Amino acid sequence: MLRDEALERASAGDPDLVLLDVKSGDEETYQRVTRRQLQPTLDFGDRLNAMAKPVWIRFVVVPGLTDSAENVENVASIVARWKSNVERVEVLPFHNMGKDKWEGLDMTYQLADTKPPKPEDVEKIRDVFRSKGLEVY
C-alpha cells in the first residue's frame, strides 16, 4: 500500500494499529536497502504521531548493512521522536528464509551470503532503543 493511501486510511480511522518498518536512519543506507528516499518514511511517522495513531516499529538487523552503531543510533533517535504513539519496537534479526522466494521469481537475492546476526549483537541494538525510553522486543 502506498504511504499516502495508508495515511489516508489511518486518518479516516480504519486501522487500529500501524506497523512501520524503519529500514535505516541514514539516507545512503536507506537508499541501498529500499531504492527509495528516507524522508517520506519520516514524514509518514511524523503524521502518524500527530494523529496519535498507535504504531509498532520494526527494525531488521542485517549484518554489514543496517547494524552499524551510527545507523542504529539514528534509527533509535528517529523513533524516539514518535515516543508518544510508538507502543513497541521490534528489533528483528535478519534471516535468509526469503531466498527461495527470490529464486522463484528468477531474481538475484543480494543477501544470499549474509549470515544472521549474533543474538548478543541483536540484544545490544535493542539496548540502544531501550536507552531512548522505548518498549523493545
C-alpha positions as CSV (number, residue, x, y, z in Angstrom):
1,M,0.0,0.0,0.0
2,L,1.3,3.4,-0.8
3,R,2.2,5.7,2.1
4,D,-0.4,8.4,1.1
5,E,-3.1,5.8,0.8
6,A,-2.1,4.3,4.1
7,L,-2.1,7.7,5.8
8,E,-5.5,8.5,4.3
9,R,-6.9,5.3,5.7
10,A,-5.2,5.9,9.1
11,S,-6.7,9.3,9.3
12,A,-10.1,8.0,8.4
13,G,-9.9,5.8,11.5
14,D,-9.7,2.5,9.6
15,P,-6.7,0.8,11.2
16,D,-6.3,0.5,14.9
17,L,-2.6,0.0,14.6
18,V,0.1,0.7,12.0
19,L,3.2,-1.5,11.6
20,L,6.0,0.8,10.3
21,D,9.4,-0.6,9.2
22,V,12.2,1.9,9.5
23,K,14.9,0.3,7.4
24,S,17.6,2.7,8.2
25,G,18.4,6.0,9.9
26,D,20.7,7.5,7.2
27,E,19.9,8.3,3.7
28,E,22.6,6.3,2.0
29,T,21.8,3.1,3.7
30,Y,18.1,3.6,3.3
31,Q,18.5,4.0,-0.4
32,R,20.7,0.9,-0.6
33,V,18.1,-1.1,1.2
34,T,14.9,0.3,-0.4
35,R,16.0,2.2,-3.5
36,R,13.8,5.0,-2.1
37,Q,14.4,8.1,-0.1
38,L,14.1,8.2,3.7
39,Q,12.2,11.4,4.0
40,P,8.7,10.0,3.1
41,T,9.0,7.4,5.9
42,L,10.0,10.2,8.3
43,D,7.1,12.3,7.2
44,F,4.7,9.4,7.5
45,G,5.9,8.6,11.0
46,D,5.5,12.3,11.9
47,R,2.0,12.4,10.6
48,L,1.0,9.2,12.4
49,N,2.5,10.8,15.6
50,A,0.5,14.0,15.1
51,M,-2.7,11.8,14.8
52,A,-1.7,9.8,17.9
53,K,-2.2,6.6,15.8
54,P,-0.7,3.6,17.6
55,V,2.4,2.3,15.9
56,W,4.7,-0.7,16.2
57,I,8.1,0.0,14.7
58,R,10.1,-2.8,13.1
59,F,13.8,-2.7,12.5
60,V,15.7,-5.5,10.9
61,V,19.3,-6.1,11.9
62,V,21.2,-7.0,8.7
63,P,24.9,-7.6,9.4
64,G,27.1,-5.3,7.3
65,L,24.1,-3.3,6.1
66,T,21.9,-1.9,8.9
67,D,23.9,-2.9,12.0
68,S,26.4,0.0,12.3
69,A,26.4,1.8,15.6
70,E,25.7,5.1,13.8
71,N,22.8,3.7,11.8
72,V,21.2,2.1,14.9
73,E,21.6,5.3,16.9
74,N,20.0,7.3,14.0
75,V,17.0,4.9,13.8
76,A,16.5,4.9,17.6
77,S,16.6,8.7,17.6
78,I,14.0,8.9,14.8
79,V,11.7,6.5,16.6
80,A,12.2,8.3,19.9
81,R,10.7,11.5,18.5
82,W,7.5,9.4,18.0
83,K,7.6,8.0,21.5
84,S,4.1,9.2,22.4
85,N,2.4,6.9,19.9
86,V,5.0,4.1,19.4
87,E,3.8,1.2,21.5
88,R,6.7,-1.1,20.8
89,V,9.9,-1.5,18.8
90,E,10.6,-4.9,17.3
91,V,14.3,-5.4,16.6
92,L,14.4,-8.4,14.3
93,P,17.4,-10.4,13.4
94,F,17.9,-10.9,9.6
95,H,17.3,-14.4,8.2
96,N,17.6,-16.0,4.8
97,M,14.1,-17.5,4.7
98,G,13.1,-15.3,1.8
99,K,15.9,-16.7,-0.5
100,D,13.6,-19.3,-2.2
101,K,11.0,-16.6,-3.0
102,W,13.6,-14.5,-4.8
103,E,14.8,-17.6,-6.7
104,G,11.2,-18.5,-7.6
105,L,10.8,-15.0,-9.1
106,D,14.0,-15.6,-11.0
107,M,15.6,-12.6,-9.3
108,T,19.1,-12.3,-7.8
109,Y,19.0,-12.4,-4.0
110,Q,21.5,-9.8,-3.0
111,L,21.8,-11.0,0.6
112,A,22.4,-14.7,-0.2
113,D,25.8,-14.7,1.6
114,T,24.6,-12.6,4.6
115,K,24.6,-14.5,7.9
116,P,22.1,-13.8,10.7
117,P,23.4,-11.5,13.4
118,K,24.6,-13.0,16.7
119,P,22.0,-12.9,19.4
120,E,24.2,-10.8,21.7
121,D,24.6,-8.2,18.9
122,V,20.8,-8.0,18.5
123,E,20.4,-7.5,22.2
124,K,23.0,-4.7,22.2
125,I,20.9,-3.0,19.5
126,R,17.7,-3.5,21.5
127,D,19.5,-1.7,24.4
128,V,20.1,1.3,22.2
129,F,16.3,1.6,21.6
130,R,15.7,1.0,25.3
131,S,18.1,3.8,26.2
132,K,15.6,6.1,24.4
133,G,12.8,5.0,26.7
134,L,11.2,2.7,24.1
135,E,9.5,-0.6,24.8
136,V,11.6,-3.1,22.9
137,Y,11.1,-6.7,21.8
